[in-house]
Amino acid sequence: MVRSKPKQQRRAKADGAPEPRFDPCGDRYYPSGLMDDLRNGGSGPGPEGESSGPPARLDRKVYEKELTRLQVELVKMQYWAKATGFRLIVLFEGRDAAGKGGTIKRITEPLNPRGCRVVALGTPSDQQKSQWYFQRYVEHSPSAGEIVIFDRSWYNRAGVERVMGFCSAQQVEEFLQSCPELERMLVRCGIVLLKYWFSVSDQEQESRFRSRINDPTRRWKLSPMDLEARQRWVEFSHAKDEMFRHTNIPEAPWFTVEADDKRRARLNCISHLLSKVPYTDMTPPAVKLPPRPKAVAMDRPPRWEQFFVPNRYP
């Protein structure tokens, strides 16, 4: 049976206006076309890695205003999650310098760290290498009322480890078979699993790499591994495509974030995350501060017995 287009789409086409870029039949969205429309001198849509000019940035005032609104909603969501015992895992994957860390920072900034944890694991130890591959990730699963954000996750095996030769072909094949089963288990036990892939063009990644090199406070973000991965862009593209084919399951689909414009990427990602949690506003009422009690005479040690930080900025 062929599904006819909704009346809204038929009318838009008849009027000569562009059709809406969404699929009304489910939670699957076509690329927004934002990066294609905003590239200066762009030549139209192209696959990840084909660049045709820098995108126009979202106005800072608009960005900051909307970010503040979304962060208030994140706090409401956390209150609701704690009250209901909701459990959430959010995975952030993508190429180096795609903007994952900045988005994670804006998500966690207003939240109570006791209920929202960021997991960014380093190189596995010899003991961990001998364990079940998923073991060191699963132990970070959320308890009731917790939000756990993975800054890179078990998908390292399908990406970095595979392309850089840190694991065998058999280990990659086992991962691609086991990963969907693990994620189905997590979802069946009541955990909501969101997976975000930050997509960045080669030109934008190159620009961000150079800005890190020129900024001493951000130079640590550019490791020798990042430089080596830069030389293997095509290999990473093939690895990502195969990873999506095996792990883009209905229970935990991948959501791609167009990340050439960091501001838009952050807002789009946070807004989408909020749309996936059925929270209600459970923010407690503001506390009324009682008047301070009257001061009572006290014997205090002299100030000259204390050590003070020098006032270098009078």
Stockholm file with secondary structure:
# STOCKHOLM 1.0

chainA/1-314         MVRSKPKQQRRAKADGAPEPRFDPCGDRYYPSGLMDDLRNGGSGPGPEGESSGPPARLDRKVYEKELTRLQVELVKMQYWAKATGFRLIVLFEGRDAAGKGGTIKRITEPLNPRGCRVVALGTPSDQQKSQWYFQRYVEHSPSAGEIVIFDRSWYNRAGVERVMGFCSAQQVEEFLQSCPELERMLVRCGIVLLKYWFSVSDQEQESRFRSRINDPTRRWKLSPMDLEARQRWVEFSHAKDEMFRHTNIPEAPWFTVEADDKRRARLNCISHLLSKVPYTDMTPPAVKLPPRPKAVAMDRPPRWEQFFVPNRYP
#=GR chainA/1-314 SS CCCCCCHHHHHHHHTTCCCCSSCTTSSCCCCCCHHHHHBTTCCSCCCTTCCCSCBCCCCHHHHHHHHHHHHHHHHHHHHHHHHHTCCEEEEEEESTTSSHHHHHHHHHTTSCTTTEEEECCCSCCHHHHTSCTTHHHHTTCCCTTCEEEEESCGGGTTTHHHHTTSSCHHHHHHHHHHHHHHHHHHHHTTCEEEEEEEECCHHHHHHHHHHHHHCTTTGGGCCHHHHHHHTTHHHHHHHHHHHHHHHCBTTBCEEEEECSSHHHHHHHHHHHHHHTSCCCCCCCCCCCCCCCCCCCCCCCCCGGGSCCCCCCCC
#=GC SS_cons         CCCCCCHHHHHHHHTTCCCCSSCTTSSCCCCCCHHHHHBTTCCSCCCTTCCCSCBCCCCHHHHHHHHHHHHHHHHHHHHHHHHHTCCEEEEEEESTTSSHHHHHHHHHTTSCTTTEEEECCCSCCHHHHTSCTTHHHHTTCCCTTCEEEEESCGGGTTTHHHHTTSSCHHHHHHHHHHHHHHHHHHHHTTCEEEEEEEECCHHHHHHHHHHHHHCTTTGGGCCHHHHHHHTTHHHHHHHHHHHHHHHCBTTBCEEEEECSSHHHHHHHHHHHHHHTSCCCCCCCCCCCCCCCCCCCCCCCCCGGGSCCCCCCCC
//
